[in-house]
Amino acid sequence: MYRHRLVISYKGTSYFGWQDLGASEQKPTVRASIHRALKIICKYQTCTISAASRTDAGVHAQG
């Protein structure tokens, strides 16, 4: 298993926070967007994401 560290920045205006809201919620979250991109990069292998912090809806993050 490989481990990688990513430092990300994003504009959270279009997102409903970091954490997934559950299968019944169809609102975009930062974690879901990053996970979707990593699945493509990792050729659809299993990817697990751990975060050092999280944000609320509409909040921007830098590093």
PDB file with SEQRES, HELIX, SHEET and CRYST1 records, atoms N, CA, C and O in Angstrom:
SEQRES   1 A   63  MET TYR ARG HIS ARG LEU VAL ILE SER TYR LYS GLY THR          
SEQRES   2 A   63  SER TYR PHE GLY TRP GLN ASP LEU GLY ALA SER GLU GLN          
SEQRES   3 A   63  LYS PRO THR VAL ARG ALA SER ILE HIS ARG ALA LEU LYS          
SEQRES   4 A   63  ILE ILE CYS LYS TYR GLN THR CYS THR ILE SER ALA ALA          
SEQRES   5 A   63  SER ARG THR ASP ALA GLY VAL HIS ALA GLN GLY                  
HELIX    1 AA1 GLY A   12  SER A   14  5                                   3    
HELIX    2 AA2 VAL A   30  ILE A   41  1                                  12    
CRYST1    1.000    1.000    1.000  90.00  90.00  90.00 P 1           1          
ATOM      1  N   MET A   1       0.843  -1.167   0.000  1.00  0.00           N  
ATOM      2  CA  MET A   1       0.000   0.000   0.000  1.00  0.00           C  
ATOM      3  C   MET A   1       0.897   1.243   0.000  1.00  0.00           C  
ATOM      4  O   MET A   1       1.896   1.303   0.716  1.00  0.00           O  
ATOM      5  N   TYR A   2       0.527   2.210  -0.800  1.00  0.00           N  
ATOM      6  CA  TYR A   2       1.252   3.475  -0.870  1.00  0.00           C  
ATOM      7  C   TYR A   2       0.506   4.535  -0.068  1.00  0.00           C  
ATOM      8  O   TYR A   2      -0.722   4.513   0.027  1.00  0.00           O  
ATOM      9  N   ARG A   3       1.257   5.449   0.497  1.00  0.00           N  
ATOM     10  CA  ARG A   3       0.666   6.582   1.200  1.00  0.00           C  
ATOM     11  C   ARG A   3       1.227   7.859   0.588  1.00  0.00           C  
ATOM     12  O   ARG A   3       2.424   7.973   0.328  1.00  0.00           O  
ATOM     13  N   HIS A   4       0.349   8.793   0.370  1.00  0.00           N  
ATOM     14  CA  HIS A   4       0.744  10.080  -0.189  1.00  0.00           C  
ATOM     15  C   HIS A   4       0.126  11.178   0.660  1.00  0.00           C  
ATOM     16  O   HIS A   4      -0.956  11.027   1.228  1.00  0.00           O  
ATOM     17  N   ARG A   5       0.836  12.268   0.726  1.00  0.00           N  
ATOM     18  CA  ARG A   5       0.324  13.432   1.432  1.00  0.00           C  
ATOM     19  C   ARG A   5       0.039  14.514   0.405  1.00  0.00           C  
ATOM     20  O   ARG A   5       0.906  14.858  -0.398  1.00  0.00           O  
ATOM     21  N   LEU A   6      -1.158  15.043   0.432  1.00  0.00           N  
ATOM     22  CA  LEU A   6      -1.539  16.137  -0.443  1.00  0.00           C  
ATOM     23  C   LEU A   6      -1.872  17.355   0.400  1.00  0.00           C  
ATOM     24  O   LEU A   6      -2.550  17.242   1.420  1.00  0.00           O  
ATOM     25  N   VAL A   7      -1.407  18.491  -0.015  1.00  0.00           N  
ATOM     26  CA  VAL A   7      -1.783  19.751   0.605  1.00  0.00           C  
ATOM     27  C   VAL A   7      -2.646  20.464  -0.428  1.00  0.00           C  
ATOM     28  O   VAL A   7      -2.182  20.774  -1.525  1.00  0.00           O  
ATOM     29  N   ILE A   8      -3.884  20.720  -0.079  1.00  0.00           N  
ATOM     30  CA  ILE A   8      -4.814  21.264  -1.067  1.00  0.00           C  
ATOM     31  C   ILE A   8      -5.345  22.631  -0.644  1.00  0.00           C  
ATOM     32  O   ILE A   8      -5.342  22.991   0.533  1.00  0.00           O  
ATOM     33  N   SER A   9      -5.792  23.361  -1.627  1.00  0.00           N  
ATOM     34  CA  SER A   9      -6.498  24.625  -1.441  1.00  0.00           C  
ATOM     35  C   SER A   9      -7.718  24.586  -2.341  1.00  0.00           C  
ATOM     36  O   SER A   9      -7.683  23.986  -3.415  1.00  0.00           O  
ATOM     37  N   TYR A  10      -8.783  25.215  -1.913  1.00  0.00           N  
ATOM     38  CA  TYR A  10      -9.982  25.230  -2.753  1.00  0.00           C  
ATOM     39  C   TYR A  10     -10.877  26.396  -2.367  1.00  0.00           C  
ATOM     40  O   TYR A  10     -10.800  26.931  -1.260  1.00  0.00           O  
ATOM     41  N   LYS A  11     -11.721  26.771  -3.307  1.00  0.00           N  
ATOM     42  CA  LYS A  11     -12.762  27.763  -3.057  1.00  0.00           C  
ATOM     43  C   LYS A  11     -14.038  26.978  -2.779  1.00  0.00           C  
ATOM     44  O   LYS A  11     -14.524  26.246  -3.642  1.00  0.00           O  
ATOM     45  N   GLY A  12     -14.563  27.128  -1.606  1.00  0.00           N  
ATOM     46  CA  GLY A  12     -15.687  26.314  -1.166  1.00  0.00           C  
ATOM     47  C   GLY A  12     -17.064  26.856  -1.489  1.00  0.00           C  
ATOM     48  O   GLY A  12     -18.064  26.341  -0.988  1.00  0.00           O  
ATOM     49  N   THR A  13     -17.134  27.880  -2.312  1.00  0.00           N  
ATOM     50  CA  THR A  13     -18.413  28.508  -2.615  1.00  0.00           C  
ATOM     51  C   THR A  13     -19.452  27.511  -3.127  1.00  0.00           C  
ATOM     52  O   THR A  13     -20.619  27.587  -2.742  1.00  0.00           O  
ATOM     53  N   SER A  14     -19.050  26.592  -3.976  1.00  0.00           N  
ATOM     54  CA  SER A  14     -19.985  25.644  -4.588  1.00  0.00           C  
ATOM     55  C   SER A  14     -20.142  24.347  -3.797  1.00  0.00           C  
ATOM     56  O   SER A  14     -20.853  23.445  -4.239  1.00  0.00           O  
ATOM     57  N   TYR A  15     -19.498  24.238  -2.647  1.00  0.00           N  
ATOM     58  CA  TYR A  15     -19.515  22.990  -1.885  1.00  0.00           C  
ATOM     59  C   TYR A  15     -20.300  23.134  -0.590  1.00  0.00           C  
ATOM     60  O   TYR A  15     -20.449  24.234  -0.058  1.00  0.00           O  
ATOM     61  N   PHE A  16     -20.795  22.019  -0.094  1.00  0.00           N  
ATOM     62  CA  PHE A  16     -21.550  21.971   1.150  1.00  0.00           C  
ATOM     63  C   PHE A  16     -20.684  21.415   2.276  1.00  0.00           C  
ATOM     64  O   PHE A  16     -21.119  20.555   3.041  1.00  0.00           O  
ATOM     65  N   GLY A  17     -19.452  21.917   2.367  1.00  0.00           N  
ATOM     66  CA  GLY A  17     -18.520  21.502   3.405  1.00  0.00           C  
ATOM     67  C   GLY A  17     -17.607  20.384   2.953  1.00  0.00           C  
ATOM     68  O   GLY A  17     -17.631  19.974   1.793  1.00  0.00           O  
ATOM     69  N   TRP A  18     -16.798  19.894   3.883  1.00  0.00           N  
ATOM     70  CA  TRP A  18     -15.820  18.847   3.587  1.00  0.00           C  
ATOM     71  C   TRP A  18     -16.464  17.473   3.591  1.00  0.00           C  
ATOM     72  O   TRP A  18     -16.341  16.730   2.618  1.00  0.00           O  
ATOM     73  N   GLN A  19     -17.136  17.131   4.649  1.00  0.00           N  
ATOM     74  CA  GLN A  19     -17.598  15.774   4.912  1.00  0.00           C  
ATOM     75  C   GLN A  19     -18.762  15.370   4.007  1.00  0.00           C  
ATOM     76  O   GLN A  19     -19.641  16.178   3.705  1.00  0.00           O  
ATOM     77  N   ASP A  20     -18.750  14.089   3.575  1.00  0.00           N  
ATOM     78  CA  ASP A  20     -19.868  13.557   2.806  1.00  0.00           C  
ATOM     79  C   ASP A  20     -21.137  13.636   3.636  1.00  0.00           C  
ATOM     80  O   ASP A  20     -21.108  13.461   4.854  1.00  0.00           O  
ATOM     81  N   LEU A  21     -22.241  13.900   2.973  1.00  0.00           N  
ATOM     82  CA  LEU A  21     -23.506  14.084   3.674  1.00  0.00           C  
ATOM     83  C   LEU A  21     -24.364  12.832   3.690  1.00  0.00           C  
ATOM     84  O   LEU A  21     -25.488  12.861   4.191  1.00  0.00           O  
ATOM     85  N   GLY A  22     -23.856  11.743   3.155  1.00  0.00           N  
ATOM     86  CA  GLY A  22     -24.617  10.496   3.132  1.00  0.00           C  
ATOM     87  C   GLY A  22     -25.186  10.219   1.749  1.00  0.00           C  
ATOM     88  O   GLY A  22     -25.248  11.107   0.899  1.00  0.00           O  
ATOM     89  N   ALA A  23     -25.594   8.997   1.538  1.00  0.00           N  
ATOM     90  CA  ALA A  23     -26.070   8.565   0.226  1.00  0.00           C  
ATOM     91  C   ALA A  23     -27.358   9.279  -0.189  1.00  0.00           C  
ATOM     92  O   ALA A  23     -27.602   9.468  -1.380  1.00  0.00           O  
ATOM     93  N   SER A  24     -28.177   9.672   0.775  1.00  0.00           N  
ATOM     94  CA  SER A  24     -29.445  10.319   0.432  1.00  0.00           C  
ATOM     95  C   SER A  24     -29.262  11.774  -0.003  1.00  0.00           C  
ATOM     96  O   SER A  24     -30.136  12.342  -0.658  1.00  0.00           O  
ATOM     97  N   GLU A  25     -28.146  12.365   0.354  1.00  0.00           N  
ATOM     98  CA  GLU A  25     -27.866  13.760  -0.007  1.00  0.00           C  
ATOM     99  C   GLU A  25     -27.096  13.813  -1.322  1.00  0.00           C  
ATOM    100  O   GLU A  25     -26.083  13.129  -1.468  1.00  0.00           O  
ATOM    101  N   GLN A  26     -27.545  14.588  -2.252  1.00  0.00           N  
ATOM    102  CA  GLN A  26     -26.883  14.717  -3.539  1.00  0.00           C  
ATOM    103  C   GLN A  26     -26.220  16.091  -3.681  1.00  0.00           C  
ATOM    104  O   GLN A  26     -26.210  16.676  -4.764  1.00  0.00           O  
ATOM    105  N   LYS A  27     -25.675  16.591  -2.587  1.00  0.00           N  
ATOM    106  CA  LYS A  27     -25.019  17.892  -2.599  1.00  0.00           C  
ATOM    107  C   LYS A  27     -23.519  17.690  -2.731  1.00  0.00           C  
ATOM    108  O   LYS A  27     -22.974  16.766  -2.127  1.00  0.00           O  
ATOM    109  N   PRO A  28     -22.828  18.537  -3.511  1.00  0.00           N  
ATOM    110  CA  PRO A  28     -21.378  18.368  -3.693  1.00  0.00           C  
ATOM    111  C   PRO A  28     -20.589  18.733  -2.433  1.00  0.00           C  
ATOM    112  O   PRO A  28     -20.840  19.757  -1.798  1.00  0.00           O  
ATOM    113  N   THR A  29     -19.632  17.869  -2.091  1.00  0.00           N  
ATOM    114  CA  THR A  29     -18.731  18.146  -0.970  1.00  0.00           C  
ATOM    115  C   THR A  29     -17.292  18.098  -1.472  1.00  0.00           C  
ATOM    116  O   THR A  29     -17.007  17.501  -2.509  1.00  0.00           O  
ATOM    117  N   VAL A  30     -16.413  18.717  -0.746  1.00  0.00           N  
ATOM    118  CA  VAL A  30     -15.004  18.752  -1.126  1.00  0.00           C  
ATOM    119  C   VAL A  30     -14.422  17.334  -1.119  1.00  0.00           C  
ATOM    120  O   VAL A  30     -13.740  16.941  -2.065  1.00  0.00           O  
ATOM    121  N   ARG A  31     -14.685  16.577  -0.073  1.00  0.00           N  
ATOM    122  CA  ARG A  31     -14.153  15.215   0.036  1.00  0.00           C  
ATOM    123  C   ARG A  31     -14.620  14.338  -1.129  1.00  0.00           C  
ATOM    124  O   ARG A  31     -13.822  13.590  -1.693  1.00  0.00           O  
ATOM    125  N   ALA A  32     -15.877  14.420  -1.487  1.00  0.00           N  
ATOM    126  CA  ALA A  32     -16.402  13.606  -2.587  1.00  0.00           C  
ATOM    127  C   ALA A  32     -15.729  13.974  -3.906  1.00  0.00           C  
ATOM    128  O   ALA A  32     -15.424  13.090  -4.707  1.00  0.00           O  
ATOM    129  N   SER A  33     -15.496  15.249  -4.141  1.00  0.00           N  
ATOM    130  CA  SER A  33     -14.839  15.684  -5.372  1.00  0.00           C  
ATOM    131  C   SER A  33     -13.395  15.199  -5.440  1.00  0.00           C  
ATOM    132  O   SER A  33     -12.941  14.733  -6.485  1.00  0.00           O  
ATOM    133  N   ILE A  34     -12.679  15.308  -4.331  1.00  0.00           N  
ATOM    134  CA  ILE A  34     -11.291  14.835  -4.296  1.00  0.00           C  
ATOM    135  C   ILE A  34     -11.247  13.319  -4.447  1.00  0.00           C  
ATOM    136  O   ILE A  34     -10.390  12.793  -5.157  1.00  0.00           O  
ATOM    137  N   HIS A  35     -12.152  12.619  -3.794  1.00  0.00           N  
ATOM    138  CA  HIS A  35     -12.181  11.157  -3.877  1.00  0.00           C  
ATOM    139  C   HIS A  35     -12.470  10.698  -5.302  1.00  0.00           C  
ATOM    140  O   HIS A  35     -11.861   9.741  -5.781  1.00  0.00           O  
ATOM    141  N   ARG A  36     -13.393  11.372  -5.980  1.00  0.00           N  
ATOM    142  CA  ARG A  36     -13.720  11.039  -7.371  1.00  0.00           C  
ATOM    143  C   ARG A  36     -12.488  11.219  -8.267  1.00  0.00           C  
ATOM    144  O   ARG A  36     -12.215  10.372  -9.117  1.00  0.00           O  
ATOM    145  N   ALA A  37     -11.753  12.301  -8.085  1.00  0.00           N  
ATOM    146  CA  ALA A  37     -10.548  12.549  -8.881  1.00  0.00           C  
ATOM    147  C   ALA A  37      -9.454  11.532  -8.579  1.00  0.00           C  
ATOM    148  O   ALA A  37      -8.774  11.067  -9.493  1.00  0.00           O  
ATOM    149  N   LEU A  38      -9.277  11.180  -7.303  1.00  0.00           N  
ATOM    150  CA  LEU A  38      -8.245  10.202  -6.931  1.00  0.00           C  
ATOM    151  C   LEU A  38      -8.555   8.813  -7.486  1.00  0.00           C  
ATOM    152  O   LEU A  38      -7.637   8.073  -7.841  1.00  0.00           O  
ATOM    153  N   LYS A  39      -9.824   8.455  -7.565  1.00  0.00           N  
ATOM    154  CA  LYS A  39     -10.183   7.157  -8.136  1.00  0.00           C  
ATOM    155  C   LYS A  39      -9.751   7.079  -9.601  1.00  0.00           C  
ATOM    156  O   LYS A  39      -9.309   6.026 -10.061  1.00  0.00           O  
ATOM    157  N   ILE A  40      -9.875   8.171 -10.322  1.00  0.00           N  
ATOM    158  CA  ILE A  40      -9.443   8.203 -11.724  1.00  0.00           C  
ATOM    159  C   ILE A  40      -7.917   8.139 -11.798  1.00  0.00           C  
ATOM    160  O   ILE A  40      -7.363   7.381 -12.593  1.00  0.00           O  
ATOM    161  N   ILE A  41      -7.246   8.932 -10.974  1.00  0.00           N  
ATOM    162  CA  ILE A  41      -5.784   8.947 -10.972  1.00  0.00           C  
ATOM    163  C   ILE A  41      -5.229   7.581 -10.585  1.00  0.00           C  
ATOM    164  O   ILE A  41      -4.241   7.128 -11.163  1.00  0.00           O  
ATOM    165  N   CYS A  42      -5.854   6.923  -9.614  1.00  0.00           N  
ATOM    166  CA  CYS A  42      -5.395   5.620  -9.123  1.00  0.00           C  
ATOM    167  C   CYS A  42      -5.973   4.462  -9.933  1.00  0.00           C  
ATOM    168  O   CYS A  42      -5.886   3.305  -9.521  1.00  0.00           O  
ATOM    169  N   LYS A  43      -6.554   4.771 -11.070  1.00  0.00           N  
ATOM    170  CA  LYS A  43      -7.124   3.759 -11.970  1.00  0.00           C  
ATOM    171  C   LYS A  43      -8.142   2.883 -11.251  1.00  0.00           C  
ATOM    172  O   LYS A  43      -8.133   1.657 -11.370  1.00  0.00           O  
ATOM    173  N   TYR A  44      -9.021   3.547 -10.501  1.00  0.00           N  
ATOM    174  CA  TYR A  44     -10.160   2.923  -9.829  1.00  0.00           C  
ATOM    175  C   TYR A  44      -9.779   1.904  -8.771  1.00  0.00           C  
ATOM    176  O   TYR A  44     -10.574   1.022  -8.449  1.00  0.00           O  
ATOM    177  N   GLN A  45      -8.576   2.012  -8.227  1.00  0.00           N  
ATOM    178  CA  GLN A  45      -8.214   1.197  -7.076  1.00  0.00           C  
ATOM    179  C   GLN A  45      -8.814   1.842  -5.828  1.00  0.00           C  
ATOM    180  O   GLN A  45      -9.257   2.990  -5.865  1.00  0.00           O  
ATOM    181  N   THR A  46      -8.824   1.111  -4.745  1.00  0.00           N  
ATOM    182  CA  THR A  46      -9.380   1.632  -3.507  1.00  0.00           C  
ATOM    183  C   THR A  46      -8.526   2.787  -2.988  1.00  0.00           C  
ATOM    184  O   THR A  46      -7.308   2.658  -2.861  1.00  0.00           O  
ATOM    185  N   CYS A  47      -9.161   3.901  -2.692  1.00  0.00           N  
ATOM    186  CA  CYS A  47      -8.488   5.073  -2.138  1.00  0.00           C  
ATOM    187  C   CYS A  47      -9.183   5.457  -0.837  1.00  0.00           C  
ATOM    188  O   CYS A  47     -10.411   5.501  -0.769  1.00  0.00           O  
ATOM    189  N   THR A  48      -8.394   5.733   0.186  1.00  0.00           N  
ATOM    190  CA  THR A  48      -8.925   6.190   1.461  1.00  0.00           C  
ATOM    191  C   THR A  48      -8.386   7.584   1.724  1.00  0.00           C  
ATOM    192  O   THR A  48      -7.199   7.850   1.535  1.00  0.00           O  
ATOM    193  N   ILE A  49      -9.258   8.461   2.157  1.00  0.00           N  
ATOM    194  CA  ILE A  49      -8.864   9.843   2.422  1.00  0.00           C  
ATOM    195  C   ILE A  49      -8.989  10.132   3.911  1.00  0.00           C  
ATOM    196  O   ILE A  49     -10.018   9.845   4.522  1.00  0.00           O  
ATOM    197  N   SER A  50      -7.941  10.698   4.488  1.00  0.00           N  
ATOM    198  CA  SER A  50      -7.962  11.177   5.864  1.00  0.00           C  
ATOM    199  C   SER A  50      -7.608  12.650   5.824  1.00  0.00           C  
ATOM    200  O   SER A  50      -6.686  13.054   5.116  1.00  0.00           O  
ATOM    201  N   ALA A  51      -8.329  13.444   6.571  1.00  0.00           N  
ATOM    202  CA  ALA A  51      -8.083  14.883   6.557  1.00  0.00           C  
ATOM    203  C   ALA A  51      -7.665  15.370   7.935  1.00  0.00           C  
ATOM    204  O   ALA A  51      -8.071  14.810   8.953  1.00  0.00           O  
ATOM    205  N   ALA A  52      -6.853  16.415   7.957  1.00  0.00           N  
ATOM    206  CA  ALA A  52      -6.415  17.006   9.211  1.00  0.00           C  
ATOM    207  C   ALA A  52      -7.442  17.999   9.747  1.00  0.00           C  
ATOM    208  O   ALA A  52      -7.429  18.339  10.930  1.00  0.00           O  
ATOM    209  N   SER A  53      -8.317  18.452   8.884  1.00  0.00           N  
ATOM    210  CA  SER A  53      -9.371  19.380   9.314  1.00  0.00           C  
ATOM    211  C   SER A  53     -10.520  19.292   8.334  1.00  0.00           C  
ATOM    212  O   SER A  53     -10.456  18.560   7.346  1.00  0.00           O  
ATOM    213  N   ARG A  54     -11.572  20.042   8.614  1.00  0.00           N  
ATOM    214  CA  ARG A  54     -12.702  20.067   7.705  1.00  0.00           C  
ATOM    215  C   ARG A  54     -13.317  21.446   7.736  1.00  0.00           C  
ATOM    216  O   ARG A  54     -13.028  22.242   8.629  1.00  0.00           O  
ATOM    217  N   THR A  55     -14.162  21.732   6.766  1.00  0.00           N  
ATOM    218  CA  THR A  55     -14.756  23.054   6.674  1.00  0.00           C  
ATOM    219  C   THR A  55     -16.268  22.964   6.586  1.00  0.00           C  
ATOM    220  O   THR A  55     -16.829  21.899   6.330  1.00  0.00           O  
ATOM    221  N   ASP A  56     -16.916  24.095   6.803  1.00  0.00           N  
ATOM    222  CA  ASP A  56     -18.363  24.199   6.673  1.00  0.00           C  
ATOM    223  C   ASP A  56     -18.706  24.608   5.245  1.00  0.00           C  
ATOM    224  O   ASP A  56     -17.816  24.874   4.438  1.00  0.00           O  
ATOM    225  N   ALA A  57     -19.971  24.654   4.945  1.00  0.00           N  
ATOM    226  CA  ALA A  57     -20.437  25.020   3.603  1.00  0.00           C  
ATOM    227  C   ALA A  57     -19.962  26.431   3.238  1.00  0.00           C  
ATOM    228  O   ALA A  57     -20.032  27.353   4.051  1.00  0.00           O  
ATOM    229  N   GLY A  58     -19.477  26.578   2.002  1.00  0.00           N  
ATOM    230  CA  GLY A  58     -19.090  27.876   1.481  1.00  0.00           C  
ATOM    231  C   GLY A  58     -17.763  28.416   1.958  1.00  0.00           C  
ATOM    232  O   GLY A  58     -17.406  29.544   1.619  1.00  0.00           O  
ATOM    233  N   VAL A  59     -17.026  27.652   2.730  1.00  0.00           N  
ATOM    234  CA  VAL A  59     -15.754  28.123   3.306  1.00  0.00           C  
ATOM    235  C   VAL A  59     -14.605  27.738   2.381  1.00  0.00           C  
ATOM    236  O   VAL A  59     -14.572  26.633   1.841  1.00  0.00           O  
ATOM    237  N   HIS A  60     -13.660  28.666   2.205  1.00  0.00           N  
ATOM    238  CA  HIS A  60     -12.475  28.415   1.387  1.00  0.00           C  
ATOM    239  C   HIS A  60     -11.362  27.861   2.279  1.00  0.00           C  
ATOM    240  O   HIS A  60     -11.352  28.087   3.489  1.00  0.00           O  
ATOM    241  N   ALA A  61     -10.424  27.131   1.665  1.00  0.00           N  
ATOM    242  CA  ALA A  61      -9.286  26.593   2.423  1.00  0.00           C  
ATOM    243  C   ALA A  61      -8.006  26.808   1.627  1.00  0.00           C  
ATOM    244  O   ALA A  61      -7.994  26.701   0.401  1.00  0.00           O  
ATOM    245  N   GLN A  62      -6.940  27.110   2.338  1.00  0.00           N  
ATOM    246  CA  GLN A  62      -5.639  27.287   1.714  1.00  0.00           C  
ATOM    247  C   GLN A  62      -4.623  26.494   2.508  1.00  0.00           C  
ATOM    248  O   GLN A  62      -4.351  26.784   3.673  1.00  0.00           O  
ATOM    249  N   GLY A  63      -4.059  25.472   1.843  1.00  0.00           N  
ATOM    250  CA  GLY A  63      -3.020  24.657   2.449  1.00  0.00           C  
ATOM    251  C   GLY A  63      -3.498  23.929   3.659  1.00  0.00           C  
ATOM    252  O   GLY A  63      -2.730  23.196   4.283  1.00  0.00           O  
TER     253      GLY A  63                                                      
END                                                                             
